């Protein structure tokens, strides 16, 4: 069987197209929107105009049978800038939840509403994390109660750190239907635009990814039609019945979404790391100390060698997991978690080394490695901390319930 790692023509064209947008549109705007800490709507609109932001673009990347188009796209966007990259890609998490748990009819109805159009781009939000639960998805307190007389679900609770929370056109909210079943008793719901009872805090002030909107979301007797239960009530009732009987049932909506997105999130981290490495490499070749460019000093050259090696290793893990996920290969050793764990920790290490190579200059906002360093840290925290990823991997390889 032939084996190769060359990108095909479509993937190469995608990479070059997105890279051009990142270089020509995202990078010139990056420092401004990081400083403003606001959603860069003009950049989203430019991306929508050229077909880079929208339902069709996402479907085209997801349809790649190799699974590589989405990681390629994400790496180039985040090479441009982490904060703007997240503003452009944050909607994909809501879309992944609809795709992972919803019916084809729900996918067609709601995903376009997550994006809007080029005249008025919109965003979507996936609301799962909670203040008292964090990585413990089974401890979710948000409740969903079915009002049979009205065929409505009533949602109550609080969600924390929701990307696009409050400003989204469509919110996807996970909630517990049967708390006694833990994560197996949960479901995901669409909250349509302008639904009463859903309110959010002001945009949270963050260390990094400042151009991306993050807020806490509160649900106070939020009523949504029965048709807004992703997957439908019949499938939910069947799944809950199996769980109550102790039979094997599908996992939580949150975990399904995270499994779908971990390689794509890893690619984001790689994009940030690669940008920092490239900047540090160019700086080291031009910065003269002790009569010669600092790249000729072994300490700097070895650091750059390690940075490049770790980035390439992380990318291979991401591509493997993306391919496995697209081709329904089971993550028997936690390969999805491996990809996100490695890429996140590489991003933190590489951006820190980039700051160190620049020395005092790296600590100044004049150079983008300062921003990249701040942006990278979240990749060891959100969508499953590094500790949670290690837990997933260790459970997969041992077959034991490691705690």
N, C-alpha and C positions, 0 to 999 in steps of 0.2 A: 504494500500500500504506500503510495507516494505521500510524502510529508513536506510541507513548506510553510513558511511564515510570511511570505510576500503578501501585501495587500493587493486586492484585485483593482481593476480600473475604477469601479464605482466608489470603492472605499478611499482610493487615492484622491479622486476628485472631491469627495466629501471632505477629507482632511484638509486639502488645499483651500477649498472654498471657505470653510469655517475659520481656518487659520488667517485667511485674508481679512475676514470680518473682525476677528479678534485683534489683529494688528492695526487695521485701519479705523475701526470704530470703538472697540472696547478699550484698548490701551490708552488712547488719548483722553478718554473720559474717566478713567479709573480713579485717579487721585481726587478729582472733583467730587465724585459721588461718594467716595469713602469719607471725605471731609464733611459732606452735607448729611450723610447718614439717612438718605432718602432713596426710595425706589426709583431707579433710572428709567422712567416711563419713555423718554425719547429714544433710548437705546432699544427698549422692547419694541417700540413702533418701527424702528429701522429694521430690526430683525424680522418682524412680521411682514414688512413690505417685500423683503427679498425671499420670503418663504422659509426662513430659518426658525421662526417661532410660530408654532401652530400645530393643529391636529395632523395635518397632512405630513408635515415634516417629521413628527414623532412616529407616525405609522411607517413612513419610509425607512427610518432608522431601525425601528423594531422589527421590520419585515426581513431584514438581512438574515439569511439562514445561518450565517456564521456567528451571529450575535455580537460582532465587533463594531458595527457602525455607531451604536450609542456610546460605548467607551471612547471611540475615536473622536466623536463630536464633543463629548464632555471634556476630554483632555485638552482640546484646542480652545474651547470656550474659557476654561479656567487657567490656561496658559495666558490668556488675555487678562483676566482679573478674577479673583475668587468671588468678590462681592457681587459684581455685575453678572458673573457666571451663575451664581446662585439665584439672582433675580430672574434670569432667563430659564433656569432649569428647575426651580422650586416647584413649579406647577406639575412637573413630571411625577412627583411623589403622589399627588392626588390622583393623577391619571393611572399610575401603577396600581393604586388601591382599587379603582374602578375596574381596571383590566383584570386584576387578580381575583376579585370577589363578585363582580357584577355580571349581568347577562349581556349578550350582544346588543339587545335593545337599549339597555342602560348605557352601554359604551357609546353608542351612536347618539343618544340623546344628550348626555352630560359632558362628554369630553370636549366637544366644540365649545360649549359654554365656559369651560375652564380657560380657554385661550382668547375668546372674543375674535376680533378681526383686525386687519391692519389699520382701519380707521379708528378703532377703539380697542386696543389690546386689553385683555383681562388676565387674571391669575387665579390659580386654584390653590387650596390649602388642604393638607392632610393633618388632622388633629388626633394624636394618639397619646403622647407623653402627658403625664399628670404630675402635679407637685409632690404628691405623697407616694407615687409609684415609681417614676423614673424608669429604670431598666427592668423593673419587675412588672411585666405586662399583666401577669395574673392578678396583681393587686389593684387593677383598675376600678375606680369608684364611680365613674360616670355611668348612669343607668338609662336604659331604654325600656319603657313600658308600653305594651300594645293596648290601644283603645279600640277594642273590637267593634263597638257601635259606630265609630266614625272611620274605621280603617285608617288609623293614624298611629304613629309612634311618638311618644313623648320623651324627650331627652332632657336630662338634668345632670349637671356636673361642671367640672373645670378642666381645661386642657392647658398645658404649659409649653412654651417655646415653639409655638406653631409657626412655621414658615408661611408667610402671607396671611397669617391669622387676622381676621377682621377686615382686611382689604380685599379678600378673595371674592370672586363672583360666585364660586361654588366651594363649599366646605365639605370635606369627607370626614366624618366623625366616627371613631370607634367607641363602642359602649357595651356594657355588660347587660345581657338579657337574663342570664341565670347566674348570679354571683357564686352559687355553690359549686359550679363547674369550673371556676377559675378562668383561664384563658380559653378553654373550650366552650365557654358559655357566652362568648362575645360575638358581636356582629358589627358591620360597618354601614353607615347611613349617609345618604346625600342630604345636605342641608341646602335647599335652593336659594338663589339670590333673594335678598331682602326678607328673609324669614324672621318674624318677630321672635325675640327672646335670646338671640345670639348677639353677644356684645364682646368687644375685645379691649384690652388695655392699649395705651399708646405704644408706639414702637419701642421695644426694649433696647437699651443702650448696650452694645456688645463690644468685646475685645476686637473681633475681626468680622469679616463678611458684612461690613457695615452698610453696603448698598442693598442688602437683602433685608426685607421686612420680617421681623420676628415679634410675636406678641402672645400673651396669654388670652385664651378664649373662654368665655363663660356661657353656659347654656342654662337658661331659666325657663322651664316648661316650653321648650322648643318643640313645636308640633310639625311633623313632616308626614306627607302622605305615605300610605303603606307601600306604594310603588318605589319609594326612596330607600327601602331596605335593599342593599346590594345582594343580588342573588335571589331575592324573593323569599317569602315566608315559608313556602313549602319546603324549600331546601334547608332553611334554618331549622324548622321543626324536625326534619329528618336527622339533621346533624346533632341537634340537642338530644333527641331520643337515643341515638347511638351512644352519645357521651354518658347519658344517665344509666344506660345498661352496661357501661364499662367497656363498650366496644371501641375499636379504633375509629376516630373521627378526625376530620380536617382540623388543623391548628387555627390559631387566632388570625383575624384579619390583619392585625398589626404585623405579626410575624411573617405572613405571606407577602405583605408589601415589602418588608425589609429584605427578605430573601431575594425578591425580584430586583431590588435596587442596589444591593451591596456592591456588585462589580462596577456599576455606573458611578457610585459614590467614590469608590477607589480610584476610578479614572479622573475624577475631579481633583483628588489629592495629588495625583501624579502630575496633572497639568500645572498646579501651583509649584510643586517641587521642581519640575523641569524649567519653569520660568526663572526660579531663583538660581538654579544651577547655571543656566546660560548667562544670566547677568553677572554672577560671580566669576565665571570663566572669562568673560570679556574684560571685566574689571581687572582681574589678576594679570591678564596679558598686557594691560596698558599701565598699571600702577607700578612705578619704579621705587624701589627701596634698596639701600646698600648698593646702588650702582647698577641694578638690573631689575627686570620685571619680576614681581613677586611670584609669578607662576613658575619661575625657575628655582624657587626654593622648595626643597623636598616636602616640607610640612604643608605647603599650599597645594602642591601638585598631588600629593597623596590624598588630601582631603577631597579634591576635585575628582580624583579617580574613584574614591569610595562613593561620592555623591552620584556619579554617573552609573556605577555598577548597581547601586541600590534602586535607582529609578528604573533601570531596565529590568531588574529582577521583579520588582513590584508590578510593572506593566505586564510581564508574562503571566503572573498569577491572576491579574485582572482579566486578561484575554482568555485564559483557560476557563475561569469561572463564568465569564460571559458566554462563551461557546457552550459550556455544559448546560447553563440555564436555558439558553435558546433551543437546545436540542434535547431537552427533557432528560438529561443525565443527572442522576441523583447525586447530591453533595454528600457522599458517604464519609468523607473525612473533613467536612465543614469547609469545602473549598471556597464557597461564597464568603464566609467569614475570614478565611485566610487572606483573600484578596483585599478586603477592606481593612483588616488589621495591619497587614504589611504596608499597604499604600499610605494609610494614615500616619503610621509611625515613621515611615520614610519621609513624608512631607514635613513633619515636625523636625526631624534630624537634619534634613537637607537645608531647609530655610534657616535653621539656627547656624549651620556651618556657613551659609552664604553671608549672614550678618557678621560672623566672626572674620571671614576673609576680608570683608570691607573695613573691618575695624570700627573706629569711631564714626566713619562715614555711613556704615551700615545701620547705625542707631538713629540716623536722621531721616526725616520724611522726604528729604530730597531724593533719596534712593528708594526704589520700590521694594527692595528686599525687606525693609522694615514692615511694610504692609503685608507682604507675603508671609512673613514670620507670624504676624498676628492672625492672618487668615487660616494658616495651617493647623493651629492647635485644635480647632473644633473637630477635626477628623479623627481624633482619638477619643471623642466624647459622644457626638450625636450619631443617630442611627445604630446604636449599640456601642458602648464604650469598648476600649481595647480589652478590658477585663471580661466583658460579656462575650466578645468574639473568642477569647481564649476558652471561655466556658463552653461555648458551642462546639469548638473544635475538639476539646478534650472529651466531651460527651460522645461526639461522633466516633472518635478513634478508640475509645475504651468501651463503649456500650454501657457505661455506668452513669448514674445520676449524680455527677460531680456537683458539689455545692460550694 
